[in-house]
């Protein structure tokens, strides 16, 4: 297959007349449905694929049996081929087991980021390349721009739906072989296109839940079937015991609900979780403030960055002023709420993603 790089990548990126063979990841939702239609409108040769990822119980999230049926029907309506790729083993190993192990170690994981990193933009992207496709297309609300240093990921036009936070791991070389056509549209515009075409996904509700945890069973039962859960002692800053929590493995920094504080009138939050001693330190909202974030496992779009950035610590949070030192540690301009170890911190310059890393603690 001919890999798209440099000028060729930029030409197709901006919607020029170049015709390509594209593989569209079809989740069964409206965004990926319209992504396939937009590819057809550009004259590309389009094939749809849905991933079989989770074989266990499921009553919410993406990639359920009904989602496969919806994706297949949309492909029929659009007149394109549809296939199902089975990545259940990779999903179990790189997403589910990673999620479980993170809780075992007292971390707060983000399985959607793990899925994007290890499945959609690793094994699926590699397979698309090997099968001779020029691009892997998804329905993520992000855009790609060109700059002197190479390609860069940008926030989507619809700021309320922007998904750049969960795709921060994509490098410039990855971006040369992917395309995100819905990133230039608002959600209501996408639904309008789907409605005009009569697609069954036009008004389908969105799901942002963890697909492998059922609403009926919940996270605690899911984890209890896979690891031992241990009760936690709740202490204040002086070490005085003030309550309990049913499982230290389920407590995350910043949590307030589910902590038995013996009827304390003031709001208290988990500010430290020690998995080894099974002890959770709690405090007031002011005790959650930190000057910075200890970071590990940095991923950069083009090159490592030091100096002023905007940093975002959750998928729907705001990017706030900070700086990265020479070791890649983050320092807030003004103290901010602590970030739970295991969560992603993503760096921006304006709307452009510079990279990201994983929180490992806070800087006092």
C-alpha positions as MATLAB code, in Angstrom:
seq = 'XXXXXXXXXXXXXXXXXXXXXXXXXXXXXXXXXXXXXXXXXXXXXXXXXXXXXXXXXXXXXXXXXXXXXXXXXXXXXXXXXXXXXXXXXXXXXXXXXXXXXXXXXXXXXXXXXXXXXXXXXXXXXXXXXXXXXXXXXXXXXXXXXXXXXXXXXXXXXXXXXXXXXXXXXXXXXXXXXXXXXXXXXXXXXXXXXXXXXXXXXXXXXXXXXXXXXXXXXXXXXXXXXXXXXXXXXXXXXXXXXXXXXXXXXXXXXXXXXXXXXXXXXXXXXXXXXXXXXXXXXXXXXXXXXXXXXXXXXXXXXXXXXXXXXXXXXXXXXXXXXXXXXXXXXXXXXXXXXXXXXXXXXXXXXXXXXXXXXXXXXXXX';
ca = [
       0.000    0.000    0.000;
       1.098    3.553   -0.633;
       1.340    5.422    2.664;
       0.067    9.002    2.542;
       2.710   11.391    3.792;
       3.706   15.031    3.430;
       2.057   16.939    0.601;
      -0.153   14.014   -0.404;
      -1.551   13.755    3.093;
      -2.227   17.494    3.246;
      -3.945   17.462   -0.146;
      -6.470   14.859    0.872;
      -6.785   16.359    4.314;
      -8.260   19.524    2.877;
     -10.787   17.671    0.736;
      -9.103   17.931   -2.659;
     -10.163   15.776   -5.583;
      -7.768   12.928   -4.760;
      -9.777    9.707   -4.541;
      -8.773    7.180   -1.933;
      -9.774    3.816   -0.516;
     -10.943    4.373    3.067;
     -11.983    2.064    5.895;
     -14.652    3.642    8.082;
     -14.961    2.410   11.675;
     -18.759    2.118   12.125;
     -19.828    2.161   15.772;
     -23.540    2.107   15.005;
     -23.972    5.766   15.938;
     -24.877    8.824   13.922;
     -21.348   10.284   13.820;
     -19.683    7.319   12.111;
     -22.735    6.862    9.868;
     -22.389   10.405    8.538;
     -18.591   10.028    8.353;
     -19.121    7.243    5.811;
     -21.561    9.421    3.832;
     -19.114   12.342    3.794;
     -16.420   10.036    2.418;
     -18.788    8.968   -0.349;
     -19.531   12.601   -1.170;
     -15.804   13.139   -1.717;
     -15.817   10.291   -4.204;
     -13.759    7.899   -2.096;
     -14.068    4.117   -2.227;
     -15.646    3.340    1.154;
     -15.820    0.155    3.224;
     -17.414    0.018    6.680;
     -16.156   -2.072    9.587;
     -17.550   -2.651   13.062;
     -15.413   -4.015   15.873;
     -16.489   -6.903   18.052;
     -14.803   -6.037   21.320;
     -16.690   -7.278   24.347;
     -18.373  -10.655   24.617;
     -19.635  -10.338   28.182;
     -22.897   -8.915   29.548;
     -23.734   -5.484   28.174;
     -26.671   -3.117   28.574;
     -25.071    0.228   27.692;
     -22.028    1.725   26.008;
     -20.892    1.212   22.430;
     -20.349   -1.889   20.296;
     -23.355   -3.878   21.545;
     -25.092   -6.379   19.234;
     -27.706   -3.745   18.379;
     -24.930   -1.345   17.370;
     -23.505   -3.908   14.936;
     -26.969   -4.304   13.421;
     -27.367   -0.525   13.115;
     -23.961   -0.176   11.445;
     -24.737   -2.992    9.016;
     -28.077   -1.460    8.091;
     -26.522    1.982    7.540;
     -23.934    0.449    5.213;
     -26.756   -1.209    3.274;
     -28.539    2.127    2.998;
     -25.346    3.813    1.779;
     -24.546    0.983   -0.619;
     -21.154    0.084    0.835;
     -19.658   -3.181    2.062;
     -19.677   -3.887    5.784;
     -17.448   -6.222    7.769;
     -17.005   -7.147   11.427;
     -13.490   -7.503   12.847;
     -13.122   -9.508   16.043;
     -10.710   -7.840   18.458;
     -12.181   -9.322   21.622;
      -8.831  -10.781   22.728;
      -7.000   -7.476   22.268;
      -9.794   -5.600   24.014;
      -9.712   -7.989   26.969;
      -5.933   -7.735   27.267;
      -5.335   -4.031   26.623;
      -8.534   -2.454   27.926;
     -10.386   -4.685   30.391;
      -7.375   -6.242   32.111;
      -5.643   -2.854   32.203;
      -8.756   -1.333   33.779;
      -8.942   -4.051   36.429;
      -5.227   -3.902   37.202;
      -5.365   -0.120   37.571;
      -8.034   -0.424   40.260;
      -5.985   -3.138   41.960;
      -3.116   -0.638   42.180;
      -5.281    2.247   43.383;
      -5.351    4.121   40.090;
      -8.293    5.688   38.261;
      -8.176    4.457   34.651;
      -9.827    5.789   31.497;
     -10.814    2.748   29.414;
     -11.966    4.832   26.428;
      -8.464    6.243   26.032;
      -7.002    2.740   26.326;
      -9.399    1.480   23.638;
      -8.491    4.280   21.248;
      -4.799    3.858   21.926;
      -4.461    0.087   21.753;
      -7.352   -1.080   19.584;
      -8.736    1.546   17.208;
      -5.511    3.383   16.441;
      -3.130    0.480   16.872;
      -4.372   -2.911   15.703;
      -7.205   -1.540   13.533;
      -5.060    1.170   11.946;
      -2.314   -1.379   11.299;
      -4.822   -3.741    9.699;
      -6.209   -0.968    7.516;
      -2.702   -0.272    6.269;
      -1.998   -3.952    5.578;
      -5.284   -4.346    3.718;
      -4.323   -1.551    1.359;
      -6.551    1.252    2.617;
      -5.236    4.789    2.280;
      -7.040    6.066    5.348;
      -8.784    4.864    8.479;
     -11.834    7.059    9.092;
     -13.725    7.430   12.376;
     -16.580    9.589   13.626;
     -14.570   11.400   16.284;
     -15.218   15.121   16.715;
     -11.681   16.316   16.002;
      -9.844   17.892   13.089;
      -6.388   17.587   11.558;
      -4.331   20.594   10.563;
      -0.960   20.996    8.921;
       1.861   23.012   10.397;
       5.571   23.452    9.812;
       6.417   20.604   12.163;
       3.933   18.176   10.587;
       0.311   17.257   11.096;
      -1.482   18.156   14.315;
      -4.725   17.197   16.019;
      -7.174   20.010   16.713;
     -10.419   20.318   18.620;
     -13.598   19.658   16.680;
     -15.809   22.508   15.475;
     -18.544   21.527   17.945;
     -16.826   22.377   21.224;
     -19.507   20.557   23.228;
     -18.659   17.301   21.417;
     -14.894   17.736   21.067;
     -13.028   14.440   21.583;
      -9.411   15.557   21.236;
      -8.764   14.703   24.902;
      -9.255   10.964   24.294;
      -7.073   10.978   21.141;
      -4.043   12.824   22.503;
      -1.823    9.785   21.895;
      -1.980   10.135   18.101;
       1.338   11.166   16.618;
       1.892   13.107   13.409;
       2.696    9.841   11.608;
      -0.595    8.345   12.805;
      -2.506   11.398   11.640;
      -1.119   10.963    8.122;
      -3.181    7.778    7.774;
      -6.462    8.781    9.440;
      -9.294   11.177    8.681;
     -12.037   12.668   10.871;
     -14.601   14.167    8.468;
     -17.262   15.006   11.084;
     -14.869   17.272   12.970;
     -15.906   20.208   10.791;
     -19.604   19.841   11.707;
     -21.861   20.526   14.650;
     -23.832   17.632   16.062;
     -27.156   19.036   14.876;
     -25.785   19.308   11.347;
     -24.764   15.656   11.418;
     -28.201   14.575   12.599;
     -29.758   16.675    9.825;
     -27.625   14.928    7.186;
     -28.547   11.519    8.605;
     -32.236   12.462    8.665;
     -32.146   13.620    5.038;
     -30.711   10.238    4.080;
     -33.226    8.357    6.206;
     -30.492    6.653    8.216;
     -31.765    4.682   11.189;
     -29.076    6.238   13.403;
     -30.227    9.839   12.773;
     -31.814   10.332   16.193;
     -30.019    7.576   18.068;
     -29.065    8.583   21.590;
     -25.399    8.878   22.467;
     -23.736    6.573   24.960;
     -20.608    7.554   26.860;
     -20.658    4.766   29.432;
     -18.029    2.059   29.887;
     -19.263   -0.621   27.500;
     -18.157   -3.632   29.534;
     -19.793   -2.618   32.821;
     -23.544   -3.110   32.983;
     -25.843   -0.622   34.633;
     -27.538   -3.405   36.594;
     -24.347   -4.919   38.036;
     -22.131   -1.821   38.239;
     -18.417   -1.288   38.689;
     -18.144   -2.824   42.155;
     -19.604   -6.174   41.142;
     -17.573   -6.206   37.928;
     -14.329   -5.692   39.830;
     -15.277   -8.001   42.727;
     -15.518  -10.877   40.244;
     -11.931  -10.228   39.147;
      -9.972   -8.914   42.140;
     -10.254   -8.912   45.926;
     -11.769   -5.732   47.296;
     -10.720   -4.480   50.733;
     -12.458   -2.074   53.075;
     -10.698    1.236   53.659;
     -10.144    3.315   56.758;
     -10.980    7.000   56.376;
      -8.733    9.405   58.266;
      -8.379   13.163   58.464;
      -5.173   15.098   57.858;
      -3.994   14.363   61.413;
      -4.494   10.611   60.934;
      -7.573   10.397   63.144;
      -9.990    7.667   62.074;
     -13.325    9.172   61.064;
     -15.058    6.526   58.964;
     -14.844    3.719   56.436;
     -15.294    2.978   52.760;
     -16.401   -0.444   51.468;
     -13.460   -0.866   49.063;
     -10.242    1.132   48.818;
      -9.894   -0.074   45.216;
     -13.041    1.872   44.303;
     -12.066    5.208   45.837;
     -10.674    7.968   43.655;
      -9.164   11.327   44.550;
     -11.887   13.947   44.623;
     -14.635   11.465   45.492;
     -17.293   12.477   48.004;
     -20.136    9.984   47.594;
     -19.851    6.491   49.050;
     -17.657    7.535   51.982;
     -19.088    6.767   55.440;
     -18.041    9.806   57.441;
     -20.348    9.221   60.380;
     -22.714   12.048   59.528;
     -20.099   14.819   59.401;
     -21.946   18.042   58.474;
     -19.264   19.529   56.215;
     -18.463   18.172   52.779;
     -15.331   16.066   52.706;
     -13.496   14.520   49.806;
     -10.892   11.840   49.273;
      -7.604   13.698   48.893;
      -5.166   10.761   49.188;
      -5.655    7.047   48.490;
      -3.045    4.638   49.893;
      -3.773    1.216   48.458;
      -0.988   -0.428   50.492;
      -2.266    0.600   53.913;
      -5.912    0.641   52.769;
      -6.226    4.138   54.068;
      -7.988    7.115   52.506;
      -7.247   10.637   53.726;
     -10.190   12.999   53.490;
     -10.419   16.770   53.736;
     -12.345   19.831   52.663;
     -12.499   21.256   49.176;
      -9.518   23.504   49.896;
      -7.430   20.430   50.705;
      -7.955   19.173   47.153;
      -5.948   22.047   45.696;
      -2.479   21.306   44.313;
       0.218   23.351   42.616;
       0.819   20.794   39.895;
       0.660   17.232   38.606;
       3.306   14.525   38.576;
       3.254   12.971   35.111;
       4.502    9.769   33.477;
       4.228    8.135   30.044;
       4.326   11.304   27.961;
       3.085   11.125   24.363;
       3.863   13.945   21.958;
       2.230   14.875   18.663;
       5.486   16.027   17.061;
       8.127   16.857   19.668;
       8.408   17.236   23.437;
       7.277   20.571   24.792;
       8.408   22.709   27.724;
       6.981   26.048   28.786;
       3.477   27.498   28.784;
       0.557   25.262   27.776;
      -3.129   24.841   28.414;
      -3.835   21.617   30.311;
      -7.068   19.619   30.376;
      -7.621   16.886   32.974;
     -10.960   15.349   31.922;
     -12.843   14.688   28.701;
     -15.306   17.527   29.241;
     -13.202   19.798   31.425;
     -11.704   23.169   30.608;
      -8.108   23.618   29.509;
      -6.356   25.797   32.105;
      -3.070   27.756   32.030;
      -0.036   25.792   33.187;
       3.603   25.218   32.347;
       5.680   22.113   31.689;
       9.175   21.999   33.151;
      12.172   20.343   31.507;
      11.270   16.995   33.124;
       7.735   17.142   31.743;
       6.043   17.844   35.072;
       3.022   20.160   35.068;
       2.792   23.305   37.185;
      -0.502   25.196   37.364;
      -0.468   28.972   37.116;
      -3.091   28.941   39.880;
      -3.665   25.938   42.209;
      -6.211   23.480   40.834;
      -8.113   20.421   42.029;
      -5.916   17.333   42.346;
      -5.940   14.901   39.459;
      -6.444   11.238   40.316;
      -3.457    9.041   39.507;
      -4.147    7.128   36.300;
      -6.077    9.929   34.586;
      -4.857   11.650   31.421;
      -3.605   15.227   31.313;
      -3.623   16.680   27.794;
      -1.623   19.716   26.658;
      -2.894   22.291   24.168;
      -1.728   25.392   22.373;
      -5.000   27.071   21.526;
      -7.087   24.323   19.898;
      -4.084   22.221   18.923;
      -3.076   19.101   20.848;
       0.618   19.117   21.750;
       0.540   15.788   23.585;
      -0.421   14.327   26.912;
       0.628   12.158   29.816;
      -0.722   10.125   32.727;
      -1.111   11.589   36.203;
       0.951    9.837   38.884;
       0.312   12.170   41.830;
       0.265   15.843   42.727;
       2.912   18.481   43.270;
       2.603   20.306   46.579;
];
